[in-house]
Amino acid sequence: MAKKAVATLHEGSSDGRAYTKVIKMVKSPKTGAYIFDEHMVRNEEVDAFFKG
């Protein structure tokens, strides 16, 4: 019964699926350690995030 209730919440909205969480490892200019750069971007902009 719970699976059906959860599934009905996702039927009408496709906005949540239009975004992807992307994580890029970048080197910090101050310390030289690696940090993780996390963003929520639209699915069409994923390639541009990793290039730029």
mmCIF file of the N, C-alpha and C atoms, coordinates in Angstrom:
data_MODEL
# 
_entry.id   MODEL 
# 
loop_
_atom_site.group_PDB 
_atom_site.id 
_atom_site.type_symbol 
_atom_site.label_atom_id 
_atom_site.label_alt_id 
_atom_site.label_comp_id 
_atom_site.label_asym_id 
_atom_site.label_entity_id 
_atom_site.label_seq_id 
_atom_site.pdbx_PDB_ins_code 
_atom_site.Cartn_x 
_atom_site.Cartn_y 
_atom_site.Cartn_z 
_atom_site.occupancy 
_atom_site.B_iso_or_equiv 
_atom_site.pdbx_formal_charge 
_atom_site.auth_seq_id 
_atom_site.auth_comp_id 
_atom_site.auth_asym_id 
_atom_site.auth_atom_id 
_atom_site.pdbx_PDB_model_num 
ATOM 1   N N  . MET A 1 1  ? 0.823  -1.180 0.000   1.00 0.00 ? 1  MET A N  1 
ATOM 2   C CA . MET A 1 1  ? 0.000  0.000  0.000   1.00 0.00 ? 1  MET A CA 1 
ATOM 3   C C  . MET A 1 1  ? 0.873  1.252  0.000   1.00 0.00 ? 1  MET A C  1 
ATOM 4   N N  . ALA A 1 2  ? 1.977  1.238  0.702   1.00 0.00 ? 2  ALA A N  1 
ATOM 5   C CA . ALA A 1 2  ? 2.834  2.418  0.749   1.00 0.00 ? 2  ALA A CA 1 
ATOM 6   C C  . ALA A 1 2  ? 3.479  2.682  -0.606  1.00 0.00 ? 2  ALA A C  1 
ATOM 7   N N  . LYS A 1 3  ? 3.819  1.626  -1.325  1.00 0.00 ? 3  LYS A N  1 
ATOM 8   C CA . LYS A 1 3  ? 4.439  1.824  -2.633  1.00 0.00 ? 3  LYS A CA 1 
ATOM 9   C C  . LYS A 1 3  ? 3.479  2.522  -3.584  1.00 0.00 ? 3  LYS A C  1 
ATOM 10  N N  . LYS A 1 4  ? 2.213  2.179  -3.513  1.00 0.00 ? 4  LYS A N  1 
ATOM 11  C CA . LYS A 1 4  ? 1.233  2.804  -4.391  1.00 0.00 ? 4  LYS A CA 1 
ATOM 12  C C  . LYS A 1 4  ? 1.070  4.283  -4.044  1.00 0.00 ? 4  LYS A C  1 
ATOM 13  N N  . ALA A 1 5  ? 1.077  4.615  -2.776  1.00 0.00 ? 5  ALA A N  1 
ATOM 14  C CA . ALA A 1 5  ? 0.923  6.012  -2.362  1.00 0.00 ? 5  ALA A CA 1 
ATOM 15  C C  . ALA A 1 5  ? 2.122  6.844  -2.806  1.00 0.00 ? 5  ALA A C  1 
ATOM 16  N N  . VAL A 1 6  ? 3.319  6.288  -2.706  1.00 0.00 ? 6  VAL A N  1 
ATOM 17  C CA . VAL A 1 6  ? 4.519  7.005  -3.119  1.00 0.00 ? 6  VAL A CA 1 
ATOM 18  C C  . VAL A 1 6  ? 4.539  7.159  -4.637  1.00 0.00 ? 6  VAL A C  1 
ATOM 19  N N  . ALA A 1 7  ? 4.127  6.133  -5.355  1.00 0.00 ? 7  ALA A N  1 
ATOM 20  C CA . ALA A 1 7  ? 4.136  6.185  -6.812  1.00 0.00 ? 7  ALA A CA 1 
ATOM 21  C C  . ALA A 1 7  ? 3.155  7.220  -7.339  1.00 0.00 ? 7  ALA A C  1 
ATOM 22  N N  . THR A 1 8  ? 2.036  7.417  -6.662  1.00 0.00 ? 8  THR A N  1 
ATOM 23  C CA . THR A 1 8  ? 1.066  8.390  -7.147  1.00 0.00 ? 8  THR A CA 1 
ATOM 24  C C  . THR A 1 8  ? 1.562  9.813  -6.960  1.00 0.00 ? 8  THR A C  1 
ATOM 25  N N  . LEU A 1 9  ? 2.480  10.043 -6.048  1.00 0.00 ? 9  LEU A N  1 
ATOM 26  C CA . LEU A 1 9  ? 3.013  11.393 -5.863  1.00 0.00 ? 9  LEU A CA 1 
ATOM 27  C C  . LEU A 1 9  ? 3.923  11.797 -7.022  1.00 0.00 ? 9  LEU A C  1 
ATOM 28  N N  . HIS A 1 10 ? 4.527  10.835 -7.708  1.00 0.00 ? 10 HIS A N  1 
ATOM 29  C CA . HIS A 1 10 ? 5.469  11.140 -8.778  1.00 0.00 ? 10 HIS A CA 1 
ATOM 30  C C  . HIS A 1 10 ? 4.814  11.232 -10.151 1.00 0.00 ? 10 HIS A C  1 
ATOM 31  N N  . GLU A 1 11 ? 3.566  10.854 -10.288 1.00 0.00 ? 11 GLU A N  1 
ATOM 32  C CA . GLU A 1 11 ? 2.951  10.786 -11.607 1.00 0.00 ? 11 GLU A CA 1 
ATOM 33  C C  . GLU A 1 11 ? 2.817  12.143 -12.282 1.00 0.00 ? 11 GLU A C  1 
ATOM 34  N N  . GLY A 1 12 ? 2.340  13.150 -11.575 1.00 0.00 ? 12 GLY A N  1 
ATOM 35  C CA . GLY A 1 12 ? 2.018  14.422 -12.202 1.00 0.00 ? 12 GLY A CA 1 
ATOM 36  C C  . GLY A 1 12 ? 3.195  15.342 -12.420 1.00 0.00 ? 12 GLY A C  1 
ATOM 37  N N  . SER A 1 13 ? 4.230  15.249 -11.604 1.00 0.00 ? 13 SER A N  1 
ATOM 38  C CA . SER A 1 13 ? 5.310  16.228 -11.698 1.00 0.00 ? 13 SER A CA 1 
ATOM 39  C C  . SER A 1 13 ? 6.534  15.623 -12.362 1.00 0.00 ? 13 SER A C  1 
ATOM 40  N N  . SER A 1 14 ? 7.017  16.289 -13.389 1.00 0.00 ? 14 SER A N  1 
ATOM 41  C CA . SER A 1 14 ? 8.264  15.859 -14.036 1.00 0.00 ? 14 SER A CA 1 
ATOM 42  C C  . SER A 1 14 ? 9.351  16.888 -13.792 1.00 0.00 ? 14 SER A C  1 
ATOM 43  N N  . ASP A 1 15 ? 9.077  17.945 -13.021 1.00 0.00 ? 15 ASP A N  1 
ATOM 44  C CA . ASP A 1 15 ? 10.069 18.982 -12.747 1.00 0.00 ? 15 ASP A CA 1 
ATOM 45  C C  . ASP A 1 15 ? 11.241 18.436 -11.946 1.00 0.00 ? 15 ASP A C  1 
ATOM 46  N N  . GLY A 1 16 ? 10.998 17.554 -11.011 1.00 0.00 ? 16 GLY A N  1 
ATOM 47  C CA . GLY A 1 16 ? 12.063 17.008 -10.192 1.00 0.00 ? 16 GLY A CA 1 
ATOM 48  C C  . GLY A 1 16 ? 13.043 16.172 -10.983 1.00 0.00 ? 16 GLY A C  1 
ATOM 49  N N  . ARG A 1 17 ? 12.569 15.584 -12.059 1.00 0.00 ? 17 ARG A N  1 
ATOM 50  C CA . ARG A 1 17 ? 13.437 14.744 -12.882 1.00 0.00 ? 17 ARG A CA 1 
ATOM 51  C C  . ARG A 1 17 ? 14.202 15.555 -13.920 1.00 0.00 ? 17 ARG A C  1 
ATOM 52  N N  . ALA A 1 18 ? 13.941 16.843 -14.016 1.00 0.00 ? 18 ALA A N  1 
ATOM 53  C CA . ALA A 1 18 ? 14.608 17.686 -14.996 1.00 0.00 ? 18 ALA A CA 1 
ATOM 54  C C  . ALA A 1 18 ? 15.969 18.150 -14.481 1.00 0.00 ? 18 ALA A C  1 
ATOM 55  N N  . TYR A 1 19 ? 16.270 17.874 -13.216 1.00 0.00 ? 19 TYR A N  1 
ATOM 56  C CA . TYR A 1 19 ? 17.518 18.308 -12.614 1.00 0.00 ? 19 TYR A CA 1 
ATOM 57  C C  . TYR A 1 19 ? 18.377 17.114 -12.220 1.00 0.00 ? 19 TYR A C  1 
ATOM 58  N N  . THR A 1 20 ? 19.689 17.314 -12.243 1.00 0.00 ? 20 THR A N  1 
ATOM 59  C CA . THR A 1 20 ? 20.638 16.281 -11.869 1.00 0.00 ? 20 THR A CA 1 
ATOM 60  C C  . THR A 1 20 ? 21.632 16.869 -10.881 1.00 0.00 ? 20 THR A C  1 
ATOM 61  N N  . LYS A 1 21 ? 21.965 16.110 -9.854  1.00 0.00 ? 21 LYS A N  1 
ATOM 62  C CA . LYS A 1 21 ? 22.989 16.549 -8.909  1.00 0.00 ? 21 LYS A CA 1 
ATOM 63  C C  . LYS A 1 21 ? 24.341 16.136 -9.469  1.00 0.00 ? 21 LYS A C  1 
ATOM 64  N N  . VAL A 1 22 ? 25.211 17.125 -9.696  1.00 0.00 ? 22 VAL A N  1 
ATOM 65  C CA . VAL A 1 22 ? 26.532 16.850 -10.247 1.00 0.00 ? 22 VAL A CA 1 
ATOM 66  C C  . VAL A 1 22 ? 27.587 17.205 -9.211  1.00 0.00 ? 22 VAL A C  1 
ATOM 67  N N  . ILE A 1 23 ? 28.622 16.398 -9.155  1.00 0.00 ? 23 ILE A N  1 
ATOM 68  C CA . ILE A 1 23 ? 29.710 16.589 -8.192  1.00 0.00 ? 23 ILE A CA 1 
ATOM 69  C C  . ILE A 1 23 ? 31.019 16.570 -8.962  1.00 0.00 ? 23 ILE A C  1 
ATOM 70  N N  . LYS A 1 24 ? 31.811 17.634 -8.790  1.00 0.00 ? 24 LYS A N  1 
ATOM 71  C CA . LYS A 1 24 ? 33.104 17.737 -9.468  1.00 0.00 ? 24 LYS A CA 1 
ATOM 72  C C  . LYS A 1 24 ? 34.181 17.963 -8.417  1.00 0.00 ? 24 LYS A C  1 
ATOM 73  N N  . MET A 1 25 ? 35.286 17.250 -8.542  1.00 0.00 ? 25 MET A N  1 
ATOM 74  C CA . MET A 1 25 ? 36.395 17.401 -7.611  1.00 0.00 ? 25 MET A CA 1 
ATOM 75  C C  . MET A 1 25 ? 37.343 18.464 -8.163  1.00 0.00 ? 25 MET A C  1 
ATOM 76  N N  . VAL A 1 26 ? 37.576 19.520 -7.374  1.00 0.00 ? 26 VAL A N  1 
ATOM 77  C CA . VAL A 1 26 ? 38.456 20.606 -7.804  1.00 0.00 ? 26 VAL A CA 1 
ATOM 78  C C  . VAL A 1 26 ? 39.513 20.845 -6.737  1.00 0.00 ? 26 VAL A C  1 
ATOM 79  N N  . LYS A 1 27 ? 40.649 21.347 -7.173  1.00 0.00 ? 27 LYS A N  1 
ATOM 80  C CA . LYS A 1 27 ? 41.750 21.614 -6.255  1.00 0.00 ? 27 LYS A CA 1 
ATOM 81  C C  . LYS A 1 27 ? 41.605 23.026 -5.696  1.00 0.00 ? 27 LYS A C  1 
ATOM 82  N N  . SER A 1 28 ? 41.682 23.154 -4.387  1.00 0.00 ? 28 SER A N  1 
ATOM 83  C CA . SER A 1 28 ? 41.557 24.450 -3.729  1.00 0.00 ? 28 SER A CA 1 
ATOM 84  C C  . SER A 1 28 ? 42.818 25.272 -3.974  1.00 0.00 ? 28 SER A C  1 
ATOM 85  N N  . PRO A 1 29 ? 42.668 26.527 -4.419  1.00 0.00 ? 29 PRO A N  1 
ATOM 86  C CA . PRO A 1 29 ? 43.855 27.348 -4.657  1.00 0.00 ? 29 PRO A CA 1 
ATOM 87  C C  . PRO A 1 29 ? 44.574 27.758 -3.366  1.00 0.00 ? 29 PRO A C  1 
ATOM 88  N N  . LYS A 1 30 ? 43.850 27.823 -2.249  1.00 0.00 ? 30 LYS A N  1 
ATOM 89  C CA . LYS A 1 30 ? 44.464 28.218 -0.977  1.00 0.00 ? 30 LYS A CA 1 
ATOM 90  C C  . LYS A 1 30 ? 45.318 27.119 -0.371  1.00 0.00 ? 30 LYS A C  1 
ATOM 91  N N  . THR A 1 31 ? 44.709 25.955 -0.179  1.00 0.00 ? 31 THR A N  1 
ATOM 92  C CA . THR A 1 31 ? 45.384 24.893 0.559   1.00 0.00 ? 31 THR A CA 1 
ATOM 93  C C  . THR A 1 31 ? 46.004 23.822 -0.333  1.00 0.00 ? 31 THR A C  1 
ATOM 94  N N  . GLY A 1 32 ? 45.529 23.718 -1.554  1.00 0.00 ? 32 GLY A N  1 
ATOM 95  C CA . GLY A 1 32 ? 46.030 22.671 -2.437  1.00 0.00 ? 32 GLY A CA 1 
ATOM 96  C C  . GLY A 1 32 ? 45.300 21.352 -2.261  1.00 0.00 ? 32 GLY A C  1 
ATOM 97  N N  . ALA A 1 33 ? 44.384 21.298 -1.295  1.00 0.00 ? 33 ALA A N  1 
ATOM 98  C CA . ALA A 1 33 ? 43.609 20.079 -1.071  1.00 0.00 ? 33 ALA A CA 1 
ATOM 99  C C  . ALA A 1 33 ? 42.452 20.023 -2.063  1.00 0.00 ? 33 ALA A C  1 
ATOM 100 N N  . TYR A 1 34 ? 41.957 18.839 -2.300  1.00 0.00 ? 34 TYR A N  1 
ATOM 101 C CA . TYR A 1 34 ? 40.826 18.674 -3.203  1.00 0.00 ? 34 TYR A CA 1 
ATOM 102 C C  . TYR A 1 34 ? 39.533 18.862 -2.430  1.00 0.00 ? 34 TYR A C  1 
ATOM 103 N N  . ILE A 1 35 ? 38.589 19.572 -3.058  1.00 0.00 ? 35 ILE A N  1 
ATOM 104 C CA . ILE A 1 35 ? 37.262 19.776 -2.475  1.00 0.00 ? 35 ILE A CA 1 
ATOM 105 C C  . ILE A 1 35 ? 36.233 19.342 -3.516  1.00 0.00 ? 35 ILE A C  1 
ATOM 106 N N  . PHE A 1 36 ? 35.030 19.113 -3.056  1.00 0.00 ? 36 PHE A N  1 
ATOM 107 C CA . PHE A 1 36 ? 33.954 18.676 -3.938  1.00 0.00 ? 36 PHE A CA 1 
ATOM 108 C C  . PHE A 1 36 ? 33.011 19.834 -4.190  1.00 0.00 ? 36 PHE A C  1 
ATOM 109 N N  . ASP A 1 37 ? 32.757 20.111 -5.471  1.00 0.00 ? 37 ASP A N  1 
ATOM 110 C CA . ASP A 1 37 ? 31.866 21.172 -5.907  1.00 0.00 ? 37 ASP A CA 1 
ATOM 111 C C  . ASP A 1 37 ? 30.553 20.512 -6.330  1.00 0.00 ? 37 ASP A C  1 
ATOM 112 N N  . GLU A 1 38 ? 29.494 20.701 -5.539  1.00 0.00 ? 38 GLU A N  1 
ATOM 113 C CA . GLU A 1 38 ? 28.207 20.059 -5.796  1.00 0.00 ? 38 GLU A CA 1 
ATOM 114 C C  . GLU A 1 38 ? 27.186 21.096 -6.221  1.00 0.00 ? 38 GLU A C  1 
ATOM 115 N N  . HIS A 1 39 ? 26.423 20.763 -7.264  1.00 0.00 ? 39 HIS A N  1 
ATOM 116 C CA . HIS A 1 39 ? 25.376 21.654 -7.753  1.00 0.00 ? 39 HIS A CA 1 
ATOM 117 C C  . HIS A 1 39 ? 24.216 20.832 -8.290  1.00 0.00 ? 39 HIS A C  1 
ATOM 118 N N  . MET A 1 40 ? 23.046 21.441 -8.305  1.00 0.00 ? 40 MET A N  1 
ATOM 119 C CA . MET A 1 40 ? 21.888 20.879 -8.984  1.00 0.00 ? 40 MET A CA 1 
ATOM 120 C C  . MET A 1 40 ? 21.745 21.646 -10.292 1.00 0.00 ? 40 MET A C  1 
ATOM 121 N N  . VAL A 1 41 ? 21.883 20.969 -11.410 1.00 0.00 ? 41 VAL A N  1 
ATOM 122 C CA . VAL A 1 41 ? 21.794 21.618 -12.711 1.00 0.00 ? 41 VAL A CA 1 
ATOM 123 C C  . VAL A 1 41 ? 20.747 20.912 -13.563 1.00 0.00 ? 41 VAL A C  1 
ATOM 124 N N  . ARG A 1 42 ? 20.245 21.614 -14.568 1.00 0.00 ? 42 ARG A N  1 
ATOM 125 C CA . ARG A 1 42 ? 19.284 21.003 -15.483 1.00 0.00 ? 42 ARG A CA 1 
ATOM 126 C C  . ARG A 1 42 ? 19.990 19.919 -16.297 1.00 0.00 ? 42 ARG A C  1 
ATOM 127 N N  . ASN A 1 43 ? 19.244 18.943 -16.742 1.00 0.00 ? 43 ASN A N  1 
ATOM 128 C CA . ASN A 1 43 ? 19.822 17.819 -17.477 1.00 0.00 ? 43 ASN A CA 1 
ATOM 129 C C  . ASN A 1 43 ? 20.560 18.269 -18.733 1.00 0.00 ? 43 ASN A C  1 
ATOM 130 N N  . GLU A 1 44 ? 20.099 19.340 -19.365 1.00 0.00 ? 44 GLU A N  1 
ATOM 131 C CA . GLU A 1 44 ? 20.736 19.818 -20.588 1.00 0.00 ? 44 GLU A CA 1 
ATOM 132 C C  . GLU A 1 44 ? 22.080 20.487 -20.313 1.00 0.00 ? 44 GLU A C  1 
ATOM 133 N N  . GLU A 1 45 ? 22.318 20.945 -19.085 1.00 0.00 ? 45 GLU A N  1 
ATOM 134 C CA . GLU A 1 45 ? 23.516 21.711 -18.758 1.00 0.00 ? 45 GLU A CA 1 
ATOM 135 C C  . GLU A 1 45 ? 24.604 20.895 -18.063 1.00 0.00 ? 45 GLU A C  1 
ATOM 136 N N  . VAL A 1 46 ? 24.449 19.587 -18.003 1.00 0.00 ? 46 VAL A N  1 
ATOM 137 C CA . VAL A 1 46 ? 25.414 18.738 -17.297 1.00 0.00 ? 46 VAL A CA 1 
ATOM 138 C C  . VAL A 1 46 ? 26.779 18.772 -17.982 1.00 0.00 ? 46 VAL A C  1 
ATOM 139 N N  . ASP A 1 47 ? 26.802 18.662 -19.311 1.00 0.00 ? 47 ASP A N  1 
ATOM 140 C CA . ASP A 1 47 ? 28.082 18.671 -20.031 1.00 0.00 ? 47 ASP A CA 1 
ATOM 141 C C  . ASP A 1 47 ? 28.792 20.004 -19.873 1.00 0.00 ? 47 ASP A C  1 
ATOM 142 N N  . ALA A 1 48 ? 28.041 21.099 -19.892 1.00 0.00 ? 48 ALA A N  1 
ATOM 143 C CA . ALA A 1 48 ? 28.638 22.425 -19.744 1.00 0.00 ? 48 ALA A CA 1 
ATOM 144 C C  . ALA A 1 48 ? 29.233 22.611 -18.359 1.00 0.00 ? 48 ALA A C  1 
ATOM 145 N N  . PHE A 1 49 ? 28.631 21.989 -17.351 1.00 0.00 ? 49 PHE A N  1 
ATOM 146 C CA . PHE A 1 49 ? 29.154 22.098 -15.986 1.00 0.00 ? 49 PHE A CA 1 
ATOM 147 C C  . PHE A 1 49 ? 30.533 21.459 -15.881 1.00 0.00 ? 49 PHE A C  1 
ATOM 148 N N  . PHE A 1 50 ? 30.704 20.288 -16.493 1.00 0.00 ? 50 PHE A N  1 
ATOM 149 C CA . PHE A 1 50 ? 31.978 19.599 -16.396 1.00 0.00 ? 50 PHE A CA 1 
ATOM 150 C C  . PHE A 1 50 ? 33.050 20.209 -17.304 1.00 0.00 ? 50 PHE A C  1 
ATOM 151 N N  . LYS A 1 51 ? 32.662 20.891 -18.370 1.00 0.00 ? 51 LYS A N  1 
ATOM 152 C CA . LYS A 1 51 ? 33.637 21.548 -19.238 1.00 0.00 ? 51 LYS A CA 1 
ATOM 153 C C  . LYS A 1 51 ? 34.123 22.857 -18.645 1.00 0.00 ? 51 LYS A C  1 
ATOM 154 N N  . GLY A 1 52 ? 33.246 23.595 -17.995 1.00 0.00 ? 52 GLY A N  1 
ATOM 155 C CA . GLY A 1 52 ? 33.595 24.927 -17.521 1.00 0.00 ? 52 GLY A CA 1 
ATOM 156 C C  . GLY A 1 52 ? 34.027 25.010 -16.097 1.00 0.00 ? 52 GLY A C  1 
# 
